[in-house]
Structures are given as structure tokens and as C-alpha cells.
Amino acid sequence: MHLDSITLIGLVAATCTTSSFLPQVIKTLRSKQTKDISLLMYAILTAGLFLWLVYGIILKDLPLILANGVSCSLALSVLFLKIRHG
């Protein structure tokens, strides 16, 4: 697969923004503390990430698909933990 510079920029940006979710997911999994996490914010964020994923699939845009697929999964995990641990 040949990556052009625009796709490469997209993949690097996707890696940066997607990996930013990891510290929150790890901290929440370890501590089970979700009191200070906004349920509404994560619900809206997850919906938006899902819609970006659908958009990326429609466009067949690899950076959009990868970034939003992984980000949506990570946001869903925090949302699930927020609902579970309140």
C-alpha cells in the first residue's frame, strides 16, 4: 500500500487524537472512579465519534475510519464505566 503525504498526515493526526483517550480509559479502569466524568459529554462525544466513523466508511477514508473506530471504542468504554460506577 502506497501512502501519500496527505494520508500520512491524517494517520499521524489520528494517532495523536486517538491515543489521547488512553490515559482516561486506563485511569478509569484502575480506579473505578467516575464521579468527575461528565455522562452527557461522553454520550455526545461517543455519538459524534460514531457519526465520524460512518462518514469515514462512506468516504472510504482510512484515517477517519481508524481514528474514529478506535476512539469510539475507547469513549464507549469510559461511558460504560461511568454508567456502571456512577
Secondary structure, 3 states (H helix, E strand, C coil): CCCCHHHHHHHHHHHHHHHCCHHHHHHHHHHCCCCCCCHHHHHHHHHHHHHHHHHHHHHCCHHHHHHHHHHHHHHHHHHHHHHHHC
